[in-house]
Amino acid sequence: KNAGQIFLFDLEEDMGEQNNLAGQNSEIVEALQKRMAALDKEISSNARAPWTRG
């Protein structure tokens, strides 16, 4: 439904997540995307192969 969409909310002011601030805060969005990519790379490089029966 929302695949590919980027969301950013101020949860202190908008607990219901009604006001998407991503378009107004591109620097924050970019920084968070870079951090997520770095974490994903770190997790992927340290992941063990899945256990299979066999």
PDB file of N, H, CA, C and O in Angstrom:
ATOM      1  N   LYS A   1       0.830  -1.199   0.000  1.00  0.00           N
ATOM      2  CA  LYS A   1       0.000   0.000   0.000  1.00  0.00           C
ATOM      3  C   LYS A   1       0.869   1.255   0.000  1.00  0.00           C
ATOM      4  O   LYS A   1       0.697   2.123  -0.856  1.00  0.00           O
ATOM      5  N   ASN A   2       1.802   1.362   0.952  1.00  0.00           N
ATOM      6  H   ASN A   2       1.941   0.657   1.647  1.00  0.00           H
ATOM      7  CA  ASN A   2       2.662   2.546   1.057  1.00  0.00           C
ATOM      8  C   ASN A   2       4.100   2.246   0.652  1.00  0.00           C
ATOM      9  O   ASN A   2       5.015   2.964   1.054  1.00  0.00           O
ATOM     10  N   ALA A   3       4.309   1.202  -0.131  1.00  0.00           N
ATOM     11  H   ALA A   3       3.566   0.619  -0.457  1.00  0.00           H
ATOM     12  CA  ALA A   3       5.665   0.813  -0.517  1.00  0.00           C
ATOM     13  C   ALA A   3       6.364   1.954  -1.239  1.00  0.00           C
ATOM     14  O   ALA A   3       5.811   2.563  -2.155  1.00  0.00           O
ATOM     15  N   GLY A   4       7.580   2.228  -0.811  1.00  0.00           N
ATOM     16  H   GLY A   4       8.029   1.733  -0.067  1.00  0.00           H
ATOM     17  CA  GLY A   4       8.361   3.275  -1.445  1.00  0.00           C
ATOM     18  C   GLY A   4       8.103   4.666  -0.916  1.00  0.00           C
ATOM     19  O   GLY A   4       8.862   5.589  -1.212  1.00  0.00           O
ATOM     20  N   GLN A   5       7.058   4.836  -0.146  1.00  0.00           N
ATOM     21  H   GLN A   5       6.441   4.087   0.095  1.00  0.00           H
ATOM     22  CA  GLN A   5       6.774   6.151   0.432  1.00  0.00           C
ATOM     23  C   GLN A   5       7.628   6.371   1.660  1.00  0.00           C
ATOM     24  O   GLN A   5       7.936   5.431   2.393  1.00  0.00           O
ATOM     25  N   ILE A   6       8.008   7.609   1.879  1.00  0.00           N
ATOM     26  H   ILE A   6       7.758   8.373   1.283  1.00  0.00           H
ATOM     27  CA  ILE A   6       8.817   7.960   3.041  1.00  0.00           C
ATOM     28  C   ILE A   6       7.952   8.757   4.003  1.00  0.00           C
ATOM     29  O   ILE A   6       7.242   9.681   3.608  1.00  0.00           O
ATOM     30  N   PHE A   7       8.026   8.383   5.268  1.00  0.00           N
ATOM     31  H   PHE A   7       8.603   7.632   5.590  1.00  0.00           H
ATOM     32  CA  PHE A   7       7.240   9.053   6.294  1.00  0.00           C
ATOM     33  C   PHE A   7       8.154   9.575   7.392  1.00  0.00           C
ATOM     34  O   PHE A   7       9.127   8.919   7.764  1.00  0.00           O
ATOM     35  N   LEU A   8       7.840  10.745   7.903  1.00  0.00           N
ATOM     36  H   LEU A   8       7.050  11.277   7.601  1.00  0.00           H
ATOM     37  CA  LEU A   8       8.548  11.332   9.032  1.00  0.00           C
ATOM     38  C   LEU A   8       7.517  12.075   9.864  1.00  0.00           C
ATOM     39  O   LEU A   8       6.826  12.961   9.360  1.00  0.00           O
ATOM     40  N   PHE A   9       7.416  11.718  11.128  1.00  0.00           N
ATOM     41  H   PHE A   9       7.978  10.998  11.536  1.00  0.00           H
ATOM     42  CA  PHE A   9       6.417  12.321  12.005  1.00  0.00           C
ATOM     43  C   PHE A   9       7.066  12.889  13.259  1.00  0.00           C
ATOM     44  O   PHE A   9       8.084  12.377  13.724  1.00  0.00           O
ATOM     45  N   ASP A  10       6.488  13.928  13.793  1.00  0.00           N
ATOM     46  H   ASP A  10       5.661  14.345  13.416  1.00  0.00           H
ATOM     47  CA  ASP A  10       6.865  14.488  15.094  1.00  0.00           C
ATOM     48  C   ASP A  10       5.915  13.865  16.108  1.00  0.00           C
ATOM     49  O   ASP A  10       4.799  14.346  16.304  1.00  0.00           O
ATOM     50  N   LEU A  11       6.363  12.799  16.746  1.00  0.00           N
ATOM     51  H   LEU A  11       7.270  12.408  16.587  1.00  0.00           H
ATOM     52  CA  LEU A  11       5.475  12.040  17.621  1.00  0.00           C
ATOM     53  C   LEU A  11       5.095  12.782  18.894  1.00  0.00           C
ATOM     54  O   LEU A  11       4.091  12.443  19.520  1.00  0.00           O
ATOM     55  N   GLU A  12       5.862  13.773  19.288  1.00  0.00           N
ATOM     56  H   GLU A  12       6.678  14.048  18.780  1.00  0.00           H
ATOM     57  CA  GLU A  12       5.474  14.573  20.453  1.00  0.00           C
ATOM     58  C   GLU A  12       4.263  15.441  20.134  1.00  0.00           C
ATOM     59  O   GLU A  12       3.407  15.658  20.992  1.00  0.00           O
ATOM     60  N   GLU A  13       4.191  15.933  18.910  1.00  0.00           N
ATOM     61  H   GLU A  13       4.886  15.757  18.213  1.00  0.00           H
ATOM     62  CA  GLU A  13       3.102  16.826  18.505  1.00  0.00           C
ATOM     63  C   GLU A  13       2.003  16.114  17.719  1.00  0.00           C
ATOM     64  O   GLU A  13       0.887  16.624  17.624  1.00  0.00           O
ATOM     65  N   ASP A  14       2.303  14.953  17.158  1.00  0.00           N
ATOM     66  H   ASP A  14       3.210  14.539  17.235  1.00  0.00           H
ATOM     67  CA  ASP A  14       1.385  14.274  16.241  1.00  0.00           C
ATOM     68  C   ASP A  14       1.401  12.771  16.509  1.00  0.00           C
ATOM     69  O   ASP A  14       1.858  11.988  15.676  1.00  0.00           O
ATOM     70  N   MET A  15       0.900  12.377  17.675  1.00  0.00           N
ATOM     71  H   MET A  15       0.529  13.013  18.352  1.00  0.00           H
ATOM     72  CA  MET A  15       0.924  10.962  18.057  1.00  0.00           C
ATOM     73  C   MET A  15       0.111  10.088  17.107  1.00  0.00           C
ATOM     74  O   MET A  15       0.374   8.891  16.993  1.00  0.00           O
ATOM     75  N   GLY A  16      -0.863  10.665  16.432  1.00  0.00           N
ATOM     76  H   GLY A  16      -1.077  11.637  16.524  1.00  0.00           H
ATOM     77  CA  GLY A  16      -1.691   9.909  15.501  1.00  0.00           C
ATOM     78  C   GLY A  16      -1.076   9.766  14.120  1.00  0.00           C
ATOM     79  O   GLY A  16      -1.678   9.168  13.229  1.00  0.00           O
ATOM     80  N   GLU A  17       0.121  10.313  13.940  1.00  0.00           N
ATOM     81  H   GLU A  17       0.609  10.799  14.664  1.00  0.00           H
ATOM     82  CA  GLU A  17       0.852  10.235  12.674  1.00  0.00           C
ATOM     83  C   GLU A  17      -0.016  10.666  11.496  1.00  0.00           C
ATOM     84  O   GLU A  17      -0.161   9.937  10.514  1.00  0.00           O
ATOM     85  N   GLN A  18      -0.586  11.854  11.611  1.00  0.00           N
ATOM     86  H   GLN A  18      -0.468  12.446  12.409  1.00  0.00           H
ATOM     87  CA  GLN A  18      -1.453  12.402  10.567  1.00  0.00           C
ATOM     88  C   GLN A  18      -0.730  13.373   9.642  1.00  0.00           C
ATOM     89  O   GLN A  18      -1.167  13.579   8.510  1.00  0.00           O
ATOM     90  N   ASN A  19       0.374  13.979  10.104  1.00  0.00           N
ATOM     91  H   ASN A  19       0.728  13.812  11.024  1.00  0.00           H
ATOM     92  CA  ASN A  19       1.061  15.025   9.361  1.00  0.00           C
ATOM     93  C   ASN A  19       2.462  14.549   8.966  1.00  0.00           C
ATOM     94  O   ASN A  19       3.389  14.599   9.775  1.00  0.00           O
ATOM     95  N   ASN A  20       2.614  14.088   7.726  1.00  0.00           N
ATOM     96  H   ASN A  20       1.861  14.047   7.069  1.00  0.00           H
ATOM     97  CA  ASN A  20       3.899  13.595   7.234  1.00  0.00           C
ATOM     98  C   ASN A  20       4.816  14.782   6.966  1.00  0.00           C
ATOM     99  O   ASN A  20       4.512  15.626   6.123  1.00  0.00           O
ATOM    100  N   LEU A  21       5.927  14.847   7.675  1.00  0.00           N
ATOM    101  H   LEU A  21       6.173  14.161   8.360  1.00  0.00           H
ATOM    102  CA  LEU A  21       6.862  15.966   7.576  1.00  0.00           C
ATOM    103  C   LEU A  21       8.052  15.676   6.666  1.00  0.00           C
ATOM    104  O   LEU A  21       8.969  16.494   6.582  1.00  0.00           O
ATOM    105  N   ALA A  22       8.058  14.545   5.992  1.00  0.00           N
ATOM    106  H   ALA A  22       7.313  13.881   6.061  1.00  0.00           H
ATOM    107  CA  ALA A  22       9.210  14.153   5.176  1.00  0.00           C
ATOM    108  C   ALA A  22       9.517  15.182   4.095  1.00  0.00           C
ATOM    109  O   ALA A  22      10.686  15.489   3.859  1.00  0.00           O
ATOM    110  N   GLY A  23       8.512  15.711   3.444  1.00  0.00           N
ATOM    111  H   GLY A  23       7.563  15.461   3.636  1.00  0.00           H
ATOM    112  CA  GLY A  23       8.727  16.671   2.371  1.00  0.00           C
ATOM    113  C   GLY A  23       9.301  17.991   2.836  1.00  0.00           C
ATOM    114  O   GLY A  23       9.922  18.714   2.057  1.00  0.00           O
ATOM    115  N   GLN A  24       9.096  18.306   4.099  1.00  0.00           N
ATOM    116  H   GLN A  24       8.592  17.718   4.731  1.00  0.00           H
ATOM    117  CA  GLN A  24       9.564  19.574   4.662  1.00  0.00           C
ATOM    118  C   GLN A  24      10.911  19.437   5.364  1.00  0.00           C
ATOM    119  O   GLN A  24      11.492  20.436   5.788  1.00  0.00           O
ATOM    120  N   ASN A  25      11.410  18.213   5.488  1.00  0.00           N
ATOM    121  H   ASN A  25      10.938  17.401   5.144  1.00  0.00           H
ATOM    122  CA  ASN A  25      12.640  17.960   6.248  1.00  0.00           C
ATOM    123  C   ASN A  25      13.553  17.006   5.501  1.00  0.00           C
ATOM    124  O   ASN A  25      13.904  15.944   6.016  1.00  0.00           O
ATOM    125  N   SER A  26      13.939  17.377   4.290  1.00  0.00           N
ATOM    126  H   SER A  26      13.654  18.239   3.871  1.00  0.00           H
ATOM    127  CA  SER A  26      14.727  16.479   3.446  1.00  0.00           C
ATOM    128  C   SER A  26      16.091  16.140   4.052  1.00  0.00           C
ATOM    129  O   SER A  26      16.600  15.040   3.838  1.00  0.00           O
ATOM    130  N   GLU A  27      16.686  17.065   4.801  1.00  0.00           N
ATOM    131  H   GLU A  27      16.273  17.959   4.975  1.00  0.00           H
ATOM    132  CA  GLU A  27      17.988  16.779   5.417  1.00  0.00           C
ATOM    133  C   GLU A  27      17.869  15.685   6.471  1.00  0.00           C
ATOM    134  O   GLU A  27      18.729  14.809   6.558  1.00  0.00           O
ATOM    135  N   ILE A  28      16.818  15.732   7.260  1.00  0.00           N
ATOM    136  H   ILE A  28      16.119  16.444   7.189  1.00  0.00           H
ATOM    137  CA  ILE A  28      16.600  14.697   8.279  1.00  0.00           C
ATOM    138  C   ILE A  28      16.333  13.361   7.601  1.00  0.00           C
ATOM    139  O   ILE A  28      16.884  12.335   8.002  1.00  0.00           O
ATOM    140  N   VAL A  29      15.491  13.372   6.577  1.00  0.00           N
ATOM    141  H   VAL A  29      15.044  14.205   6.252  1.00  0.00           H
ATOM    142  CA  VAL A  29      15.177  12.141   5.847  1.00  0.00           C
ATOM    143  C   VAL A  29      16.447  11.540   5.258  1.00  0.00           C
ATOM    144  O   VAL A  29      16.669  10.334   5.374  1.00  0.00           O
ATOM    145  N   GLU A  30      17.276  12.354   4.635  1.00  0.00           N
ATOM    146  H   GLU A  30      17.096  13.333   4.541  1.00  0.00           H
ATOM    147  CA  GLU A  30      18.512  11.865   4.026  1.00  0.00           C
ATOM    148  C   GLU A  30      19.453  11.276   5.077  1.00  0.00           C
ATOM    149  O   GLU A  30      20.053  10.225   4.852  1.00  0.00           O
ATOM    150  N   ALA A  31      19.583  11.941   6.211  1.00  0.00           N
ATOM    151  H   ALA A  31      19.096  12.795   6.394  1.00  0.00           H
ATOM    152  CA  ALA A  31      20.449  11.438   7.282  1.00  0.00           C
ATOM    153  C   ALA A  31      19.935  10.103   7.817  1.00  0.00           C
ATOM    154  O   ALA A  31      20.721   9.191   8.071  1.00  0.00           O
ATOM    155  N   LEU A  32      18.628   9.987   7.986  1.00  0.00           N
ATOM    156  H   LEU A  32      17.989  10.728   7.779  1.00  0.00           H
ATOM    157  CA  LEU A  32      18.052   8.736   8.477  1.00  0.00           C
ATOM    158  C   LEU A  32      18.213   7.615   7.454  1.00  0.00           C
ATOM    159  O   LEU A  32      18.474   6.471   7.827  1.00  0.00           O
ATOM    160  N   GLN A  33      18.060   7.932   6.172  1.00  0.00           N
ATOM    161  H   GLN A  33      17.847   8.861   5.869  1.00  0.00           H
ATOM    162  CA  GLN A  33      18.242   6.914   5.136  1.00  0.00           C
ATOM    163  C   GLN A  33      19.682   6.420   5.105  1.00  0.00           C
ATOM    164  O   GLN A  33      19.922   5.222   4.947  1.00  0.00           O
ATOM    165  N   LYS A  34      20.638   7.323   5.253  1.00  0.00           N
ATOM    166  H   LYS A  34      20.444   8.296   5.382  1.00  0.00           H
ATOM    167  CA  LYS A  34      22.049   6.923   5.285  1.00  0.00           C
ATOM    168  C   LYS A  34      22.326   6.034   6.490  1.00  0.00           C
ATOM    169  O   LYS A  34      23.039   5.036   6.381  1.00  0.00           O
ATOM    170  N   ARG A  35      21.762   6.398   7.637  1.00  0.00           N
ATOM    171  H   ARG A  35      21.183   7.209   7.724  1.00  0.00           H
ATOM    172  CA  ARG A  35      21.960   5.600   8.853  1.00  0.00           C
ATOM    173  C   ARG A  35      21.340   4.215   8.700  1.00  0.00           C
ATOM    174  O   ARG A  35      21.934   3.216   9.106  1.00  0.00           O
ATOM    175  N   MET A  36      20.147   4.157   8.116  1.00  0.00           N
ATOM    176  H   MET A  36      19.664   4.969   7.786  1.00  0.00           H
ATOM    177  CA  MET A  36      19.493   2.865   7.900  1.00  0.00           C
ATOM    178  C   MET A  36      20.298   1.992   6.945  1.00  0.00           C
ATOM    179  O   MET A  36      20.415   0.786   7.163  1.00  0.00           O
ATOM    180  N   ALA A  37      20.857   2.585   5.889  1.00  0.00           N
ATOM    181  H   ALA A  37      20.762   3.564   5.712  1.00  0.00           H
ATOM    182  CA  ALA A  37      21.672   1.829   4.936  1.00  0.00           C
ATOM    183  C   ALA A  37      22.928   1.290   5.614  1.00  0.00           C
ATOM    184  O   ALA A  37      23.325   0.151   5.368  1.00  0.00           O
ATOM    185  N   ALA A  38      23.551   2.098   6.461  1.00  0.00           N
ATOM    186  H   ALA A  38      23.229   3.023   6.660  1.00  0.00           H
ATOM    187  CA  ALA A  38      24.747   1.659   7.183  1.00  0.00           C
ATOM    188  C   ALA A  38      24.417   0.516   8.138  1.00  0.00           C
ATOM    189  O   ALA A  38      25.167  -0.455   8.229  1.00  0.00           O
ATOM    190  N   LEU A  39      23.303   0.629   8.847  1.00  0.00           N
ATOM    191  H   LEU A  39      22.694   1.418   8.774  1.00  0.00           H
ATOM    192  CA  LEU A  39      22.896  -0.440   9.762  1.00  0.00           C
ATOM    193  C   LEU A  39      22.567  -1.716   8.999  1.00  0.00           C
ATOM    194  O   LEU A  39      22.926  -2.810   9.434  1.00  0.00           O
ATOM    195  N   ASP A  40      21.886  -1.582   7.868  1.00  0.00           N
ATOM    196  H   ASP A  40      21.595  -0.693   7.515  1.00  0.00           H
ATOM    197  CA  ASP A  40      21.549  -2.746   7.054  1.00  0.00           C
ATOM    198  C   ASP A  40      22.815  -3.445   6.567  1.00  0.00           C
ATOM    199  O   ASP A  40      22.895  -4.674   6.584  1.00  0.00           O
ATOM    200  N   LYS A  41      23.799  -2.667   6.135  1.00  0.00           N
ATOM    201  H   LYS A  41      23.734  -1.669   6.121  1.00  0.00           H
ATOM    202  CA  LYS A  41      25.069  -3.232   5.669  1.00  0.00           C
ATOM    203  C   LYS A  41      25.786  -3.954   6.809  1.00  0.00           C
ATOM    204  O   LYS A  41      26.326  -5.044   6.621  1.00  0.00           O
ATOM    205  N   GLU A  42      25.785  -3.338   7.992  1.00  0.00           N
ATOM    206  H   GLU A  42      25.345  -2.453   8.145  1.00  0.00           H
ATOM    207  CA  GLU A  42      26.435  -3.942   9.157  1.00  0.00           C
ATOM    208  C   GLU A  42      25.752  -5.242   9.548  1.00  0.00           C
ATOM    209  O   GLU A  42      26.418  -6.241   9.819  1.00  0.00           O
ATOM    210  N   ILE A  43      24.443  -5.230   9.576  1.00  0.00           N
ATOM    211  H   ILE A  43      23.902  -4.418   9.355  1.00  0.00           H
ATOM    212  CA  ILE A  43      23.695  -6.435   9.943  1.00  0.00           C
ATOM    213  C   ILE A  43      23.932  -7.535   8.919  1.00  0.00           C
ATOM    214  O   ILE A  43      24.159  -8.690   9.281  1.00  0.00           O
ATOM    215  N   SER A  44      23.878  -7.176   7.638  1.00  0.00           N
ATOM    216  H   SER A  44      23.693  -6.238   7.344  1.00  0.00           H
ATOM    217  CA  SER A  44      24.069  -8.165   6.572  1.00  0.00           C
ATOM    218  C   SER A  44      25.465  -8.773   6.607  1.00  0.00           C
ATOM    219  O   SER A  44      25.621  -9.974   6.386  1.00  0.00           O
ATOM    220  N   SER A  45      26.476  -7.963   6.881  1.00  0.00           N
ATOM    221  H   SER A  45      26.349  -6.987   7.060  1.00  0.00           H
ATOM    222  CA  SER A  45      27.846  -8.476   6.880  1.00  0.00           C
ATOM    223  C   SER A  45      28.133  -9.347   8.093  1.00  0.00           C
ATOM    224  O   SER A  45      29.036 -10.182   8.048  1.00  0.00           O
ATOM    225  N   ASN A  46      27.392  -9.172   9.164  1.00  0.00           N
ATOM    226  H   ASN A  46      26.658  -8.493   9.201  1.00  0.00           H
ATOM    227  CA  ASN A  46      27.607  -9.961  10.380  1.00  0.00           C
ATOM    228  C   ASN A  46      26.617 -11.113  10.526  1.00  0.00           C
ATOM    229  O   ASN A  46      26.659 -11.850  11.511  1.00  0.00           O
ATOM    230  N   ALA A  47      25.739 -11.266   9.561  1.00  0.00           N
ATOM    231  H   ALA A  47      25.704 -10.667   8.761  1.00  0.00           H
ATOM    232  CA  ALA A  47      24.710 -12.299   9.669  1.00  0.00           C
ATOM    233  C   ALA A  47      25.299 -13.681   9.418  1.00  0.00           C
ATOM    234  O   ALA A  47      26.181 -13.859   8.579  1.00  0.00           O
ATOM    235  N   ARG A  48      24.797 -14.636  10.155  1.00  0.00           N
ATOM    236  H   ARG A  48      24.081 -14.491  10.837  1.00  0.00           H
ATOM    237  CA  ARG A  48      25.182 -16.027   9.929  1.00  0.00           C
ATOM    238  C   ARG A  48      24.249 -16.631   8.888  1.00  0.00           C
ATOM    239  O   ARG A  48      23.115 -16.186   8.707  1.00  0.00           O
ATOM    240  N   ALA A  49      24.747 -17.637   8.223  1.00  0.00           N
ATOM    241  H   ALA A  49      25.667 -17.999   8.370  1.00  0.00           H
ATOM    242  CA  ALA A  49      23.904 -18.345   7.259  1.00  0.00           C
ATOM    243  C   ALA A  49      22.734 -18.978   8.002  1.00  0.00           C
ATOM    244  O   ALA A  49      22.893 -19.429   9.136  1.00  0.00           O
ATOM    245  N   PRO A  50      21.575 -19.016   7.384  1.00  0.00           N
ATOM    246  CA  PRO A  50      20.419 -19.616   8.064  1.00  0.00           C
ATOM    247  C   PRO A  50      20.633 -21.109   8.296  1.00  0.00           C
ATOM    248  O   PRO A  50      21.256 -21.802   7.492  1.00  0.00           O
ATOM    249  N   TRP A  51      20.100 -21.580   9.413  1.00  0.00           N
ATOM    250  H   TRP A  51      19.594 -21.017  10.067  1.00  0.00           H
ATOM    251  CA  TRP A  51      20.208 -22.990   9.742  1.00  0.00           C
ATOM    252  C   TRP A  51      19.218 -23.762   8.890  1.00  0.00           C
ATOM    253  O   TRP A  51      18.055 -23.376   8.765  1.00  0.00           O
ATOM    254  N   THR A  52      19.680 -24.840   8.313  1.00  0.00           N
ATOM    255  H   THR A  52      20.624 -25.153   8.414  1.00  0.00           H
ATOM    256  CA  THR A  52      18.781 -25.714   7.559  1.00  0.00           C
ATOM    257  C   THR A  52      18.937 -27.126   8.061  1.00  0.00           C
ATOM    258  O   THR A  52      20.021 -27.541   8.472  1.00  0.00           O
ATOM    259  N   ARG A  53      17.868 -27.845   8.025  1.00  0.00           N
ATOM    260  H   ARG A  53      16.987 -27.509   7.691  1.00  0.00           H
ATOM    261  CA  ARG A  53      17.889 -29.232   8.452  1.00  0.00           C
ATOM    262  C   ARG A  53      18.521 -30.083   7.384  1.00  0.00           C
ATOM    263  O   ARG A  53      18.274 -29.910   6.191  1.00  0.00           O
ATOM    264  N   GLY A  54      19.319 -30.982   7.826  1.00  0.00           N
ATOM    265  H   GLY A  54      19.519 -31.123   8.795  1.00  0.00           H
ATOM    266  CA  GLY A  54      19.780 -31.728   6.797  1.00  0.00           C
ATOM    267  C   GLY A  54      20.613 -32.766   6.565  1.00  0.00           C
ATOM    268  O   GLY A  54      20.777 -33.181   5.418  1.00  0.00           O
TER     269      GLY A  54
END
